[in-house]
Amino acid sequence: MSGSGLQKENALPSLEIEDRLLPETTVGNVFVQNPRISTRNVNVFYGDKQALVDVTVDIAEKEVIAFIGPSGCGKSTLLRSFNRMNDTIDSCRIEGQVLLDDQNIYDPCVDVVGLRARVGMVFQKPNPFPKSIFDNVAYGPKIHGLAESRVDLEEIVESSLARAGIWDELKDRLDQPGTGLSGGQQQRLCIARAIAVNPEVILMDEPCSALDPIATAKVEQLISELRSEYTIVIVTHSMQQAARVSDRTAYFHLGKLVEVGKTKELFINPVNELTQDYITGRFG
């Protein structure tokens, strides 16, 4: 995430604002059967600024869940807690539990490198490595020992690019730099790079915010195709995008998870007044 994005998350307004409208507990279907990811009473701090307050939610296997809310509401902070990307921020401190298949990923025995192979991430701005298209995708399988030979590696690269819907566009250009692609192609290359290590979960932090409408449509179509294989968590400022791609939507406000529900129901008939105000454009 860009530095400006971190500043937005850090520069939270007082959590007392509009607290009268925040429920004692999150409204909606917070819990699911056999969750892939669970949070329990998660609080996150950047120094003395609290970014998340007592967040409890389950995310089901092979569902797409969208996190929405105003800038600085904590949605990206929660997303980054799922693969411990917040560990890279010295001032960040987390309380509570984040569980992946019932294991607390913040347990000292957890291998962070292995965790990030299981929980891949696609960032707001496409960030291909300054390497060839082939090496961008092959990098993860190489360092994780997923390929025993060059032939294995070639099969992984082809399969990953094909699943990312970009093999036909790039198959004759694999030795060219990934940084030379268009923005939309770069983002799909980054998705191919993420799935090349066989993750269980894919995190997407505003994956289309830097893309034009055509590239955005292609990424959204890709999400629809990947949903049968992966649990996908997407942070988006676009309520239209959340409505198009997600099974459930979670609304955040001032660091609190206000409401979770099936996407169509949440947009048509939100329970909390804050959710209603955000969806109808009264603030945000």
C-alpha positions in Angstrom: 0.0 0.0 0.0 1.2 3.5 -0.8 2.6 5.8 1.9 -0.4 8.1 1.4 -2.8 5.2 2.0 -1.0 4.5 5.3 -1.3 8.1 6.3 -5.1 8.0 5.7 -5.4 4.9 7.9 -3.2 6.5 10.6 -5.0 9.8 10.5 -8.3 8.5 12.0 -10.7 11.0 13.4 -11.8 10.6 17.0 -13.6 7.3 17.5 -16.1 9.1 19.7 -17.7 10.9 16.6 -21.2 9.5 15.8 -20.6 6.8 18.5 -24.3 7.0 19.3 -25.0 5.3 15.9 -22.4 2.5 16.3 -24.0 -0.7 17.7 -22.7 -2.4 20.8 -22.0 -5.4 18.5 -21.8 -5.7 14.8 -25.2 -6.0 13.0 -25.7 -8.9 10.6 -24.4 -12.4 9.9 -21.0 -12.1 11.5 -20.5 -15.8 12.0 -20.4 -18.6 9.4 -20.1 -22.3 9.5 -16.5 -23.7 8.9 -14.9 -20.3 8.3 -11.6 -20.0 6.5 -10.7 -16.8 8.3 -12.0 -15.6 11.7 -11.2 -12.5 13.7 -12.0 -12.3 17.4 -12.0 -8.9 19.2 -9.2 -7.5 17.0 -7.9 -4.1 18.0 -5.1 -2.5 15.9 -3.0 0.6 16.9 -0.6 2.8 15.0 1.3 4.3 17.9 -1.3 5.9 20.1 -3.9 6.0 17.2 -6.4 3.2 17.3 -7.3 2.0 13.7 -9.6 -1.0 14.5 -11.9 -1.4 17.5 -13.0 -4.9 18.7 -13.6 -6.4 15.2 -15.1 -9.9 15.2 -16.1 -11.5 11.9 -15.9 -14.8 10.0 -15.1 -15.2 6.3 -16.3 -18.4 4.6 -14.4 -20.7 2.4 -14.7 -19.7 -1.3 -16.7 -16.6 -0.7 -16.0 -13.1 -2.0 -16.5 -10.5 0.8 -16.1 -6.8 0.1 -15.0 -4.3 2.8 -16.5 -0.8 2.2 -16.5 2.4 4.1 -15.0 6.0 4.1 -11.3 6.6 3.9 -9.5 5.9 7.2 -12.2 3.6 8.5 -9.9 0.6 9.0 -10.8 -1.7 6.2 -7.3 -1.9 4.7 -5.8 -2.2 8.1 -8.0 -5.3 8.7 -7.1 -6.7 5.3 -3.4 -6.3 6.0 -3.8 -8.1 9.3 -4.8 -11.3 7.4 -1.3 -11.9 6.2 0.6 -9.9 8.7 1.5 -7.1 6.3 1.1 -4.8 9.3 4.2 -6.4 10.7 6.2 -4.1 8.3 5.0 -1.0 10.2 7.1 -0.5 13.3 4.4 1.5 15.2 1.7 -1.1 14.6 0.4 -3.2 17.4 -2.4 -5.8 17.3 -4.6 -7.3 20.0 -7.0 -10.2 19.7 -6.9 -13.2 17.4 -6.8 -13.6 13.6 -7.4 -17.3 12.8 -6.7 -19.1 9.5 -8.3 -22.5 9.6 -8.6 -22.2 13.4 -4.9 -21.3 13.9 -3.9 -17.9 15.3 -1.6 -16.5 12.6 0.0 -14.2 15.2 1.2 -17.1 17.3 5.0 -16.9 17.6 5.4 -20.3 16.0 3.8 -19.2 12.7 6.1 -18.9 9.7 5.3 -15.5 8.1 6.8 -16.5 4.7 4.6 -19.6 4.6 1.6 -17.6 5.8 2.0 -15.2 2.9 2.2 -18.0 0.4 -1.2 -19.3 1.8 -2.7 -15.8 1.9 -1.7 -13.9 -1.3 -2.1 -10.2 -1.8 -2.8 -7.9 -4.7 -2.2 -4.2 -4.0 -3.9 -1.0 -5.0 -1.2 -0.1 -7.6 0.1 -2.8 -9.9 3.6 -3.7 -8.7 5.3 -6.1 -11.1 8.9 -7.0 -10.3 11.6 -5.4 -12.6 12.0 -8.8 -14.2 10.6 -10.6 -17.2 6.9 -11.6 -17.3 8.0 -15.3 -16.9 10.2 -14.5 -13.9 7.5 -12.4 -12.3 5.2 -15.5 -12.1 8.0 -18.0 -11.5 9.6 -16.1 -8.6 7.2 -17.4 -5.9 7.3 -21.1 -7.0 11.1 -20.9 -7.1 11.5 -19.6 -3.6 8.9 -22.0 -2.1 10.3 -25.0 -3.9 7.1 -25.8 -5.8 8.9 -26.7 -9.1 11.5 -29.5 -9.4 12.5 -28.7 -13.0 12.3 -26.0 -15.6 9.4 -27.9 -17.2 7.5 -27.8 -13.9 8.1 -24.1 -13.7 6.9 -23.5 -17.3 3.7 -25.4 -16.5 3.1 -23.3 -13.4 3.7 -20.1 -15.3 1.4 -21.0 -18.1 -1.3 -22.3 -15.8 -1.1 -19.2 -13.6 -1.3 -16.8 -16.5 -4.2 -18.7 -18.0 -6.1 -18.7 -14.7 -5.5 -14.9 -14.6 -7.0 -14.6 -18.1 -3.9 -13.2 -19.7 -1.9 -16.2 -21.1 -3.1 -15.6 -24.7 -2.0 -12.0 -24.5 1.4 -12.7 -23.1 2.5 -16.2 -24.3 4.7 -14.8 -27.0 6.2 -12.1 -24.8 7.3 -14.0 -21.7 10.9 -12.7 -21.9 9.8 -9.1 -22.0 9.7 -6.9 -18.8 6.5 -7.0 -16.8 6.8 -3.3 -16.1 6.2 -2.7 -19.9 2.7 -3.9 -19.8 -0.5 -1.8 -19.6 -1.9 -1.0 -16.1 -4.6 -3.6 -16.5 -2.2 -6.2 -17.8 0.2 -5.5 -14.9 -2.6 -6.0 -12.4 -3.6 -9.3 -13.9 0.1 -10.3 -14.0 0.2 -9.5 -10.3 -2.8 -11.7 -9.7 -1.1 -14.5 -11.7 2.0 -14.1 -9.5 -0.2 -14.4 -6.4 -1.9 -17.6 -7.5 1.3 -19.2 -8.7 2.1 -20.4 -5.2 -1.3 -22.1 -4.7 -2.8 -19.8 -2.1 -5.9 -20.5 -0.2 -6.9 -16.8 0.2 -6.5 -13.8 -2.1 -6.5 -10.3 -0.5 -7.2 -7.4 -2.9 -6.6 -3.9 -1.7 -8.4 -1.5 -4.1 -7.2 -3.6 -7.0 -9.0 -1.5 -9.7 -8.5 2.0 -8.4 -5.7 2.8 -10.8 -7.3 1.1 -13.8 -9.6 2.3 -16.6 -13.1 0.9 -16.9 -12.2 -1.8 -19.5 -9.3 -3.1 -17.4 -11.6 -2.9 -14.3 -14.2 -5.0 -16.0 -11.5 -7.6 -16.9 -10.3 -7.8 -13.2 -13.9 -8.1 -12.0 -14.6 -10.9 -14.5 -11.4 -12.6 -13.2 -12.7 -12.4 -9.6 -15.9 -14.1 -10.7 -13.9 -16.9 -12.3 -11.5 -17.3 -9.3 -14.3 -17.5 -6.7 -14.8 -21.2 -7.2 -11.2 -21.8 -6.2 -10.3 -19.2 -3.6 -11.6 -17.2 -0.6 -11.3 -13.6 -1.8 -11.4 -10.5 0.4 -11.6 -7.2 -1.5 -11.3 -3.6 -0.2 -13.1 -1.2 -2.4 -14.3 2.4 -2.4 -16.7 1.5 -5.2 -20.1 0.3 -3.9 -21.0 -0.6 -7.5 -18.0 -2.9 -7.6 -18.9 -4.5 -4.3 -22.4 -5.1 -5.6 -21.1 -6.7 -8.7 -18.4 -9.1 -7.3 -19.2 -9.9 -3.7 -21.3 -12.5 -1.9 -21.2 -10.5 1.4 -20.3 -6.9 2.2 -18.9 -5.5 5.5 -19.3 -1.8 6.3 -16.7 -0.1 8.5 -16.9 3.3 10.2 -14.3 5.0 12.4 -12.5 1.7 13.1 -15.6 -0.3 13.9 -17.2 -3.1 11.9 -20.8 -1.7 11.8 -22.7 -4.2 9.6 -22.2 -7.4 7.7 -24.7 -9.0 5.4 -25.4 -10.6 2.1 -24.5 -7.9 -0.4 -27.9 -7.5 -2.1 -29.7 -7.3 1.3 -27.1 -4.8 2.8 -27.5 -2.4 -0.1 -31.2 -2.6 -0.4 -32.1 -2.7 3.3 -29.3 -1.9 5.7 -30.0 -2.1 9.4 -27.7 0.5 10.8 -28.3 4.2 10.1 -24.6 4.8 9.4 -24.7 2.1 6.7 -27.8 3.7 5.1 -26.2 7.2 5.2 -23.0 5.9 3.5 -24.9 3.9 0.8 -27.1 6.8 -0.1 -24.2 9.2 -0.3 -24.8 11.4 2.7 -21.2 11.1 3.6 -18.1 9.2 2.5 
